[in-house]
Structure formats: C-alpha cells, structure tokens
Amino acid sequence: MVLMQAFNGAGDTFTPTKITFVFSWMFQLPCSYWLAVTMEFGPDGIFMVMALTQALMAIAAIIIFRQGHWKVKIV
C-alpha cells in the first residue's frame, strides 16, 4: 500500500490504477467466486484470495517501482 501511494505522491496516478484494476477486478473477483462458490470454501476462500491479491499487488508495485518510470512524470 505504501508503494501505491508513493506512485500517487510522485504524480503517477495511472500505475496504481492499472495495478488495482488488474489484480482486484481481473484476478481477485473471479478467484474469490471460484474458491467460495465452485470449490465451496465459503468466506475462507474469499479471505485467502484477498491475502494472495495483496501480496501479488505488492510484488507488482515493487517491480514497477524499481523500473523507475515514475521518476519522469511531470507534476
């Protein structure tokens, strides 16, 4: 979460939006449904996917942050 806000503070608001869209809407939502309903894990499946999504978002933010594209954004 800190890196996502670091992007925002540097003026790069598109990167956190893109990361959130990909992981929350395209990964977390379908996986939560799959684990909770199809695999019958219920709320436990949703919480497992939420933890996994946050970890994946952190890894993606670290990788993108280290690339340094946020440094060239004009505020």
Secondary structure, 3 states (H helix, E strand, C coil): CHHHHHHHHCCCCHHHHHHHHHHHHHHHHHHHHHHHHHCCCCHHHHHHHHHHHHHHHHHHHHHHHHHCHHHHCCC
